[in-house]
């Protein structure tokens, strides 16, 4: 499943002049949550899930 946040981060970095071939990214919110929201009432579920919405960016640069 493609995530919009990770693509937005990549597109921003490319627009800032970073070569796209040195950028890799993964959406890990579902597979590696930082916070469990099991049993959280629906009213506060969105707020509970916010920390899990993150993008990890790796730059593969050789010097």
C-alpha positions, 0 to 999 in steps of 0.5 A, spaced: 500 500 500 502 506 497 502 512 503 501 519 501 506 522 507 512 518 504 511 520 497 510 527 499 516 527 503 520 524 497 517 529 493 519 535 497 526 533 498 527 532 490 524 539 489 529 542 494 535 539 489 536 532 492 537 527 487 531 522 487 536 516 486 539 517 493 533 517 497 529 511 500 523 511 504 518 506 507 512 507 511 512 503 517 506 506 521 502 499 520 508 494 521 512 498 526 507 502 531 510 506 536 504 506 540 498 501 541 491 504 541 488 497 542 482 498 546 482 506 545 475 509 544 473 511 537 472 518 540 480 519 541 482 513 536 485 518 531 489 522 536 492 516 539 494 513 532 498 520 530 505 518 533 504 512 528 504 516 522 511 517 521 516 517 515 523 514 515 528 517 510 534 514 508 540 517 504 545 513 501 550 518 499 557 515 498 563 520 499 
